[in-house]
Amino acid sequence: MSELTRYQAKASISVSVWNPLPYEEPAAGPSLVRIDVEESFTGDLEGAGVATMLQVARPDGSASFCALERVTGTLAGRTGTFVLQDAGELAADGRVLGTWFVVPGSGTGELTGLRGDGGFDAQLGAHASAALSYWFER
């Protein structure tokens, strides 16, 4: 069996919608928050993403989160959609670090068979730097 060729993509992410909705706020301890997000990607990945994030928001301003995001756009000249599953941490100082992977079987159009993983790094409220190491299933 031959090895799959992996490609590298870099992008900048700009958030246009950030709509947090706490759904459980105890008297003590962290709150549970659902956040609807819309963002755009520029760079090797061009397009738009729509995500729902679940977050554990701690009283010190730090948080842990996970999300699912459908990305519609163009990657390496191929157009379609795919879903990213991500997880990460927000530090009390506002630094956001996350990892993600392409959900198997989620690619459509010319992105059918897309697989990959990577992550992002940002200061809360600023553009994020993102990377995706990807390949296409045969």
N, C-alpha and C positions, 0 to 999 in steps of 0.2 A: 504494500500500500504506500503510495507516495504522500509526502507531507503537503499540507495546504500552504499556499502562499499567504502570509500575513502582511497587511498594509497598515500604515500609520496615518491617522488624521488628527489635525489640531483645529480647534475652533474657539471662538469667543462666544460667551452666552450673555445675553442681555434680557433681564426680566422686565416684562411690561405689566403683568398682573400678579399680585401677591395678596391673596384674600384669606387670611387666617380666621378660622371659626373654632373657638374652644368648645369641646363637647363634654368635658369632664374637668371640673376645677375643684379639687378637694381643699379643705381648710388648711391642710399641711401637705407638703410634698409637691411633686411635679404635676403639671396640667397636661391633659391630652388634647391635641389640637389637630384639626384637619385644615390643610392649606391647599387652595386651588391656585395653580400657577400657570401662566402663559409666558413663553419666552421665545427668543429668536437666536438662531445659530448663524455665525458668519465664519468663513474660513474654508477649510477643506470640506466641512459639512455646512451646507447652506439650507436654511429652512426654519420651520416653526415647531415648537413643542407645546403640548398641553399635558399637564400633570396634576395628579392628586397626591399630596404628601401627608403622611401621618407623622406627628412629632410628639415627643415627650419633652416638654419645656420645663426646665428646672428653675427654681426661684433665683439662682445666680445669673440667669440669662443664657446659660448653655442649654444645649438640646441634643437629642438623638433623633434621627429621622429615617424613614424609608419612603419610597415613592415608586409609582408607575407613570411613565410618560410616553405618549405616542408622538413620534417625530415624523413630520411630513416634509420632505425636501429632496436634496440632491447630495449624494456622496460619490465622489470619484466619477462624476458624469452620469451616474445612474439615479433615476428618479423613482420615488415610491415612499412607503411608510415603514416604520418599524417601532417596536416598543422597547424602551430601556427600563430596567429595574435597578433602582439605586438605593444606597444606604450611606449614612454618614453622620458626622458630628458638627455641631456648631459650638465653638468655644465661647466662653464668657466675653472674650475680647472681640468677638464678631468674625473670627476666621472660620470659614466653612470648608471642610474637606469631605469628599465623597468618592465612592467607587460605584461603578455601574457595569451592567452587562446587557447585551442584546438578548431579549427573551427568544429562545429557540422557536422557530416557526412563525414569528411575528412579522417578518418582512413581506412586503407586497410589491407589485409592479416589478421594476428592474432591480429592486432590493430583496427579492425573494431569495431565501437561502442565506441571508446575512447573519453572521455570528460575530461576536466580539466582546471586548471588555476594556475598561479604562477608568477614568475618573475626572474629577474637577476640583478646583481650588479657587477660592474667592474670599474677599472681604465683604461681609454682609452689606448689601446695597450697592456693590460695585460689579462690574463685569467679571464673569468667571472665565478662567482659562480651563479648557477641556481637552482631553485626549481620548482617542478611541483606537485600539489595536483591533483590526477586523479582518475577516476572511469570508469567503462564500462557500457554503457546503456544495459538494458535487452531487 
